[in-house]
Amino acid sequence: MKPQQMSIALTGASGGIGAALARRLTSAGARMLLIGRSKDALLALASELSAGAQNRRRVDALIVDVTSESGRQAIRDAAQARDVNVLINNAGLAGFGPAGALDDHETEAVLRTNLLAPILLTANLLPHLRQQPCAQILNIGSTLGSIGVPGFSVYGASKAGLRSYSEALRRELADSPVRVQYLAPRSVRTPFNDERVQAFNAATGSRADSPEWVAQVALRLLQTGRAQCFMGTMEPIAARLNGALSVLLDGAFRKHRRALQQSVLPHGDHR
């Protein structure tokens, strides 16, 4: 689908990847419905993107919580009113630390935001998307959903669930107008990754991409219609190997275990 034909509902729009996606897709000619909880940041972004004459009336902001039923209903109503034909499930919460470091509330919030919310929102929008001549659902996952890395057990579980859901839904809707896609970035240089994660990445030699690069790859994925994309150089290979030889790769994470044990900064979830 060409960007000029896209009417996009984007969750988590005010975050690092979300804001970069909004800017890249708007500049390419897509109509945007920006969705998020951060009122000031969301309205500022919408104002920025609407400033150009070519973008007026093509950018709207919806301040809701995607994890709530009322929030998802508001998104569904707004999507129908704007003839949305692309849903990008991007909203997410981080979750880093040794197993058990996240309390019950934090663990539930990560799973609810990263996995349950996109599943329920997709279900709410699916009847509308099925009525479009052509529609797409892009789920923003993570390489951590394919490679179990120490320190990311809860976050990785949420993204592994999203990856599996995307795969099953893609196959289920293969004969429909709705194409389901999955993008798995590696670490991204945004406030989503706090100081502990940055230190962990430095200690383990894990590379990170800019949110602008992720947005560029996402746009290309939407344009080509490819089913999935795993970003990075070695990460796609590691994901395939982990799927086939998981136990044999366990020894490759010794430095990650050591780095995790040395992590002493207070934990927190940010986007």
Backbone hydrogen bonds in HBPLUS format (Angstrom, degrees):
<---DONOR---> <-ACCEPTOR-->    atom                        ^
c    i                          cat <-CA-CA->   ^        H-A-AA   ^      H-
h    n   atom  resd res      DA  || num        DHA   H-A  angle D-A-AA Bond
n    s   type  num  typ     dist DA aas  dist angle  dist       angle   num
A0005-GLN N   A0002-LYS O   2.86 MM   3  5.40 155.1  1.92 118.2 126.5     1
A0006-MET N   A0003-PRO O   2.97 MM   3  5.13 161.0  2.00 109.9 116.1     2
A0031-ARG N   A0006-MET O   2.97 MM  25  6.23 169.6  1.98 160.4 158.8     3
A0085-ASN N   A0007-SER O   2.89 MM  78  5.47 147.6  2.00 139.0 148.3     4
A0086-VAL N   A0007-SER O   3.19 MM  79  6.04 142.1  2.34 151.9 143.8     5
A0008-ILE N   A0031-ARG O   2.78 MM  23  6.05 166.5  1.80 163.6 158.9     6
A0033-LEU N   A0008-ILE O   2.73 MM  25  5.96 144.9  1.85 167.8 175.2     7
A0009-ALA N   A0086-VAL O   2.87 MM  77  6.29 160.3  1.90 163.6 168.8     8
A0088-ILE N   A0009-ALA O   2.88 MM  79  6.16 171.2  1.89 169.6 168.6     9
A0010-LEU N   A0033-LEU O   3.02 MM  23  6.17 170.2  2.03 161.1 162.6    10
A0035-ILE N   A0010-LEU O   2.92 MM  25  5.78 148.8  2.02 173.4 163.8    11
A0011-THR N   A0088-ILE O   3.18 MM  77  6.48 171.0  2.19 177.9 176.3    12
A0015-GLY N   A0012-GLY O   3.42 MM   3  5.88 162.9  2.46 112.1 116.9    13
A0013-ALA N   A0035-ILE O   2.99 MM  22  5.57 171.4  2.00 156.4 156.0    14
A0019-ALA N   A0015-GLY O   2.72 MM   4  5.59 164.9  1.75 146.7 150.6    15
A0020-ALA N   A0016-GLY O   3.24 MM   4  6.32 158.9  2.28 140.1 146.2    16
A0021-LEU N   A0017-ILE O   2.81 MM   4  6.01 156.1  1.87 153.1 160.2    17
A0022-ALA N   A0018-GLY O   2.89 MM   4  6.12 160.4  1.93 149.8 155.2    18
A0023-ARG N   A0019-ALA O   2.98 MM   4  6.22 162.9  2.01 150.1 153.8    19
A0024-ARG N   A0020-ALA O   2.97 MM   4  6.11 165.7  1.99 149.6 153.9    20
A0025-LEU N   A0021-LEU O   2.87 MM   4  5.90 170.6  1.88 157.5 160.4    21
A0026-THR N   A0022-ALA O   2.99 MM   4  5.91 156.7  2.05 142.6 149.6    22
A0027-SER N   A0023-ARG O   3.03 MM   4  6.08 161.9  2.06 144.1 149.4    23
A0028-ALA N   A0024-ARG O   3.13 MM   4  6.27 132.7  2.37 134.5 146.6    24
A0030-ALA N   A0025-LEU O   3.01 MM   5  5.57 161.5  2.05 156.3 150.4    25
A0029-GLY N   A0026-THR O   2.97 MM   3  5.19 152.3  2.05 104.5 113.4    26
A0032-MET N   A0058-ARG O   2.75 MM  26  6.12 160.1  1.79 168.3 168.3    27
A0060-ASP N   A0032-MET O   2.94 MM  28  6.30 156.4  2.00 151.6 159.2    28
A0034-LEU N   A0060-ASP O   2.73 MM  26  6.01 164.2  1.76 164.1 158.4    29
A0062-LEU N   A0034-LEU O   2.72 MM  28  6.03 155.3  1.78 170.9 175.8    30
A0036-GLY N   A0062-LEU O   3.24 MM  26  6.69 154.7  2.31 156.4 159.8    31
A0064-VAL N   A0036-GLY O   2.99 MM  28  5.77 128.7  2.26 134.4 144.1    32
A0042-LEU N   A0038-SER O   2.88 MM   4  5.89 159.9  1.92 159.1 165.7    33
A0043-LEU N   A0039-LYS O   2.93 MM   4  6.04 169.2  1.94 158.4 161.1    34
A0044-ALA N   A0040-ASP O   2.98 MM   4  6.05 155.1  2.04 145.8 153.1    35
A0045-LEU N   A0041-ALA O   3.03 MM   4  6.17 155.0  2.09 141.8 148.2    36
A0046-ALA N   A0042-LEU O   2.93 MM   4  6.18 163.9  1.96 150.9 155.5    37
A0047-SER N   A0043-LEU O   2.92 MM   4  6.06 156.0  1.98 144.7 151.1    38
A0048-GLU N   A0044-ALA O   2.95 MM   4  6.14 156.0  2.00 144.3 151.0    39
A0049-LEU N   A0045-LEU O   2.94 MM   4  6.18 163.6  1.96 156.3 159.7    40
A0050-SER N   A0046-ALA O   2.96 MM   4  6.02 136.8  2.15 139.6 151.1    41
A0051-ALA N   A0048-GLU O   3.32 MM   3  5.38 157.5  2.37 100.8 107.4    42
A0055-ASN N   A0052-GLY O   2.95 MM   3  5.38 152.1  2.03 111.6 120.5    43
A0056-ARG N   A0053-ALA O   3.45 MM   3  5.50 159.7  2.50 101.8 107.2    44
A0058-ARG N   A0055-ASN O   2.97 MM   3  5.31 145.4  2.10 140.0 137.0    45
A0068-SER N   A0065-ASP O   3.07 MM   3  5.68 168.2  2.09 119.5 123.2    46
A0072-ARG N   A0068-SER O   3.06 MM   4  6.37 156.8  2.12 149.2 154.7    47
A0073-GLN N   A0069-GLU O   2.98 MM   4  6.22 153.5  2.05 148.4 155.9    48
A0074-ALA N   A0070-SER O   3.01 MM   4  6.21 151.6  2.09 142.8 150.1    49
A0075-ILE N   A0071-GLY O   3.03 MM   4  6.31 151.3  2.11 144.0 151.9    50
A0076-ARG N   A0072-ARG O   2.91 MM   4  6.15 158.0  1.96 146.6 152.6    51
A0077-ASP N   A0073-GLN O   2.98 MM   4  6.23 162.5  2.01 149.4 153.3    52
A0078-ALA N   A0074-ALA O   2.98 MM   4  6.14 162.7  2.01 147.4 152.3    53
A0079-ALA N   A0075-ILE O   2.79 MM   4  5.91 154.5  1.86 150.0 157.6    54
A0080-GLN N   A0076-ARG O   2.99 MM   4  6.18 157.8  2.04 149.6 154.8    55
A0081-ALA N   A0077-ASP O   3.05 MM   4  6.26 156.4  2.11 144.6 151.1    56
A0082-ARG N   A0078-ALA O   3.11 MM   4  6.26 135.3  2.32 139.2 149.9    57
A0084-VAL N   A0079-ALA O   2.96 MM   5  5.00 176.0  1.96 149.3 150.4    58
A0083-ASP N   A0080-GLN O   3.29 MM   3  5.11 167.3  2.31 102.4 105.5    59
A0136-GLN N   A0085-ASN O   2.91 MM  51  6.43 150.3  1.99 148.8 158.5    60
A0087-LEU N   A0136-GLN O   2.95 MM  49  6.43 156.9  2.00 153.8 159.8    61
A0138-LEU N   A0087-LEU O   2.81 MM  51  6.23 162.8  1.84 161.3 167.3    62
A0089-ASN N   A0138-LEU O   2.93 MM  49  6.30 144.4  2.06 148.4 159.8    63
A0140-ILE N   A0089-ASN O   3.04 MM  51  6.07 174.5  2.04 156.0 155.6    64
A0097-GLY N   A0151-GLY O   2.88 MM  54  4.62 153.3  1.95 130.7 138.4    65
A0101-ALA N   A0098-PRO O   2.87 MM   3  5.42 157.9  1.92 144.8 144.9    66
A0107-THR N   A0103-ASP O   2.95 MM   4  6.16 166.8  1.97 162.2 166.2    67
A0108-GLU N   A0104-ASP O   2.95 MM   4  6.10 167.2  1.96 152.6 156.0    68
A0109-ALA N   A0105-HIS O   2.94 MM   4  6.10 152.3  2.02 143.9 152.1    69
A0110-VAL N   A0106-GLU O   3.01 MM   4  6.26 157.3  2.06 151.6 156.1    70
A0111-LEU N   A0107-THR O   3.14 MM   4  6.41 170.2  2.15 154.2 156.2    71
A0112-ARG N   A0108-GLU O   2.79 MM   4  5.84 156.1  1.84 148.8 156.6    72
A0113-THR N   A0109-ALA O   2.92 MM   4  5.91 161.4  1.95 145.4 150.3    73
A0114-ASN N   A0110-VAL O   2.90 MM   4  5.81 167.5  1.91 151.8 156.0    74
A0115-LEU N   A0111-LEU O   3.06 MM   4  5.41 147.1  2.17 130.1 137.5    75
A0116-LEU N   A0111-LEU O   3.09 MM   5  6.48 165.5  2.11 153.9 158.2    76
A0117-ALA N   A0112-ARG O   2.80 MM   5  5.82 151.9  1.87 156.9 163.3    77
A0119-ILE N   A0115-LEU O   3.29 MM   4  6.39 154.6  2.36 146.0 153.2    78
A0120-LEU N   A0116-LEU O   2.94 MM   4  6.17 166.6  1.96 159.6 162.8    79
A0121-LEU N   A0117-ALA O   2.84 MM   4  5.93 162.5  1.87 155.7 161.2    80
A0122-THR N   A0118-PRO O   2.97 MM   4  5.86 157.9  2.02 136.6 143.1    81
A0123-ALA N   A0119-ILE O   3.07 MM   4  6.28 156.0  2.13 142.8 149.4    82
A0124-ASN N   A0120-LEU O   3.02 MM   4  6.28 149.0  2.11 143.1 151.3    83
A0125-LEU N   A0121-LEU O   3.01 MM   4  6.27 149.0  2.11 149.5 157.5    84
A0126-LEU N   A0122-THR O   2.83 MM   4  5.73 130.7  2.08 148.0 160.4    85
A0129-LEU N   A0125-LEU O   2.93 MM   4  6.17 164.1  1.95 158.4 163.7    86
A0130-ARG N   A0126-LEU O   2.86 MM   4  5.98 154.4  1.93 156.7 162.4    87
A0131-GLN N   A0128-HIS O   3.07 MM   3  5.37 142.6  2.22 104.1 114.8    88
A0132-GLN N   A0129-LEU O   3.11 MM   3  5.37 160.2  2.15 108.3 114.6    89
A0135-ALA N   A0177-PRO O   3.04 MM  42  5.99 159.8  2.08 146.6 140.6    90
A0179-ARG N   A0135-ALA O   2.86 MM  44  6.21 165.3  1.88 143.6 145.3    91
A0137-ILE N   A0179-ARG O   2.85 MM  42  6.27 151.3  1.93 159.7 164.4    92
A0181-GLN N   A0137-ILE O   2.72 MM  44  6.00 164.0  1.75 172.7 173.1    93
A0139-ASN N   A0181-GLN O   2.96 MM  42  6.26 169.6  1.97 146.7 147.2    94
A0183-LEU N   A0139-ASN O   3.01 MM  44  6.34 165.6  2.03 160.5 163.6    95
A0141-GLY N   A0183-LEU O   2.66 MM  42  5.70 156.4  1.71 158.6 165.7    96
A0145-GLY N   A0142-SER O   2.94 MM   3  5.39 162.6  1.97 111.0 116.7    97
A0143-THR N   A0185-PRO O   3.02 MM  42  6.02 149.2  2.12 150.5 147.4    98
A0146-SER N   A0143-THR O   2.95 MM   3  5.39 162.4  1.98 112.7 118.0    99
A0147-ILE N   A0143-THR O   2.98 MM   4  6.21 135.8  2.18 146.3 159.8   100
A0152-PHE N   A0149-VAL O   3.08 MM   3  5.78 157.8  2.13 147.4 149.6   101
A0156-GLY N   A0152-PHE O   2.69 MM   4  5.47 156.2  1.75 144.1 152.6   102
A0157-ALA N   A0153-SER O   3.03 MM   4  6.02 146.3  2.15 132.2 141.2   103
A0158-SER N   A0154-VAL O   3.04 MM   4  6.37 153.3  2.12 149.0 155.5   104
A0159-LYS N   A0155-TYR O   3.09 MM   4  6.43 155.6  2.16 151.1 157.5   105
A0160-ALA N   A0156-GLY O   2.77 MM   4  5.92 145.8  1.89 146.2 156.5   106
A0161-GLY N   A0157-ALA O   3.02 MM   4  6.18 154.1  2.09 143.5 149.6   107
A0162-LEU N   A0158-SER O   3.15 MM   4  6.40 149.5  2.24 135.7 143.8   108
A0163-ARG N   A0159-LYS O   2.90 MM   4  6.09 152.9  1.97 142.9 149.9   109
A0164-SER N   A0160-ALA O   3.01 MM   4  6.25 163.5  2.04 148.8 152.5   110
A0165-TYR N   A0161-GLY O   2.89 MM   4  6.04 159.0  1.93 147.7 154.1   111
A0166-SER N   A0162-LEU O   2.91 MM   4  6.03 160.1  1.95 146.2 151.4   112
A0167-GLU N   A0163-ARG O   3.00 MM   4  6.23 156.1  2.06 147.2 153.7   113
A0168-ALA N   A0164-SER O   2.98 MM   4  6.22 166.4  2.00 153.4 156.3   114
A0169-LEU N   A0165-TYR O   2.88 MM   4  6.00 165.5  1.90 153.6 158.3   115
A0170-ARG N   A0166-SER O   2.87 MM   4  5.91 153.8  1.94 143.7 151.2   116
A0171-ARG N   A0167-GLU O   3.23 MM   4  6.46 155.2  2.29 144.1 149.4   117
A0172-GLU N   A0168-ALA O   2.92 MM   4  6.15 151.0  2.01 145.5 154.6   118
A0173-LEU N   A0169-LEU O   2.93 MM   4  6.05 151.6  2.01 151.6 157.1   119
A0174-ALA N   A0171-ARG O   3.48 MM   3  5.16 167.7  2.49  99.9 101.7   120
A0176-SER N   A0173-LEU O   2.93 MM   3  5.14 164.5  1.95 119.3 121.3   121
A0182-TYR N   A0227-ALA O   2.96 MM  45  6.43 141.1  2.11 139.2 151.2   122
A0229-CYS N   A0182-TYR O   2.95 MM  47  6.50 141.7  2.10 156.4 166.2   123
A0184-ALA N   A0229-CYS O   2.83 MM  45  6.14 166.3  1.85 169.2 171.9   124
A0231-MET N   A0184-ALA O   2.95 MM  47  6.05 166.0  1.97 145.0 149.5   125
A0209-ASP N   A0187-SER O   2.86 MM  22  6.40 153.3  1.93 148.9 150.6   126
A0190-THR N   A0188-VAL O   2.95 MM   2  5.84 121.4  2.30 113.1  96.6   127
A0189-ARG N   A0209-ASP O   2.82 MM  20  6.01 160.7  1.85 163.3 167.4   128
A0193-ASN N   A0190-THR O   3.12 MM   3  6.03 157.1  2.18 126.0 128.2   129
A0198-GLN N   A0194-ASP O   3.03 MM   4  6.34 159.7  2.07 155.7 162.1   130
A0199-ALA N   A0195-GLU O   2.94 MM   4  6.13 156.8  2.00 146.6 152.6   131
A0200-PHE N   A0196-ARG O   2.85 MM   4  6.03 153.9  1.92 144.6 152.7   132
A0201-ASN N   A0197-VAL O   2.82 MM   4  6.03 159.6  1.86 150.9 155.9   133
A0202-ALA N   A0198-GLN O   2.99 MM   4  6.20 153.1  2.06 142.4 149.7   134
A0203-ALA N   A0199-ALA O   2.91 MM   4  6.12 156.9  1.96 148.2 154.4   135
A0204-THR N   A0200-PHE O   3.01 MM   4  6.16 144.0  2.14 146.2 155.4   136
A0205-GLY N   A0201-ASN O   2.88 MM   4  5.73 112.4  2.35 136.9 151.3   137
A0206-SER N   A0201-ASN O   2.86 MM   5  4.69 141.4  2.01 139.3 144.1   138
A0213-TRP N   A0210-SER O   3.13 MM   3  5.33 127.4  2.42 100.7 113.1   139
A0214-VAL N   A0210-SER O   3.26 MM   4  6.65 156.9  2.31 148.7 154.7   140
A0215-ALA N   A0211-PRO O   2.95 MM   4  6.20 154.6  2.01 146.1 152.9   141
A0216-GLN N   A0212-GLU O   2.99 MM   4  6.23 149.9  2.08 141.1 149.0   142
A0217-VAL N   A0213-TRP O   2.99 MM   4  6.27 159.8  2.03 151.2 155.8   143
A0218-ALA N   A0214-VAL O   2.88 MM   4  6.11 155.0  1.94 147.9 155.4   144
A0219-LEU N   A0215-ALA O   2.97 MM   4  6.19 158.1  2.01 148.1 153.0   145
A0220-ARG N   A0216-GLN O   3.09 MM   4  6.34 161.2  2.12 146.4 151.4   146
A0221-LEU N   A0217-VAL O   2.88 MM   4  6.12 151.0  1.96 146.8 155.3   147
A0222-LEU N   A0218-ALA O   2.94 MM   4  6.23 158.9  1.99 151.9 156.7   148
A0223-GLN N   A0219-LEU O   2.97 MM   4  6.21 153.6  2.05 148.2 155.7   149
A0224-THR N   A0220-ARG O   2.92 MM   4  6.10 157.3  1.97 150.2 155.6   150
A0225-GLY N   A0221-LEU O   2.87 MM   4  5.80 147.8  1.98 146.5 155.0   151
A0238-ALA N   A0234-MET O   2.82 MM   4  6.06 162.5  1.85 160.1 166.1   152
A0239-ALA N   A0235-GLU O   2.85 MM   4  6.03 152.8  1.93 151.7 158.9   153
A0240-ARG N   A0236-PRO O   3.18 MM   4  6.43 154.6  2.25 140.4 146.0   154
A0241-LEU N   A0237-ILE O   2.93 MM   4  6.21 167.3  1.95 156.3 159.9   155
A0242-ASN N   A0238-ALA O   2.78 MM   4  5.85 158.3  1.83 147.7 154.3   156
A0243-GLY N   A0239-ALA O   3.10 MM   4  6.24 144.1  2.23 137.1 145.9   157
A0244-ALA N   A0240-ARG O   3.22 MM   4  6.53 137.7  2.40 141.0 151.8   158
A0244-ALA N   A0241-LEU O   3.07 MM   3  5.18 129.1  2.34  96.8 110.3   159
A0245-LEU N   A0241-LEU O   2.56 MM   4  5.51 161.2  1.59 162.9 169.0   160
A0249-LEU N   A0246-SER O   3.09 MM   3  5.46 146.5  2.21 107.4 117.0   161
A0250-ASP N   A0247-VAL O   3.17 MM   3  5.38 164.1  2.19 109.0 113.9   162
A0252-ALA N   A0249-LEU O   2.94 MM   3  5.45 156.2  2.00 117.6 125.3   163
A0253-PHE N   A0250-ASP O   3.32 MM   3  6.06 167.6  2.34 121.3 122.8   164
A0257-ARG N   A0253-PHE O   3.05 MM   4  6.36 151.3  2.13 147.6 154.6   165
A0258-ARG N   A0254-ARG O   3.04 MM   4  6.39 160.4  2.08 152.7 157.8   166
A0259-ALA N   A0255-LYS O   2.92 MM   4  6.03 161.6  1.96 142.0 147.6   167
A0260-LEU N   A0256-HIS O   2.92 MM   4  6.03 150.3  2.00 142.7 150.8   168
A0261-GLN N   A0257-ARG O   2.99 MM   4  6.23 154.9  2.06 147.6 153.8   169
A0262-GLN N   A0258-ARG O   3.08 MM   4  6.33 136.9  2.28 143.3 154.8   170
A0263-SER N   A0260-LEU O   3.14 MM   3  5.18 157.0  2.20 102.0 109.1   171
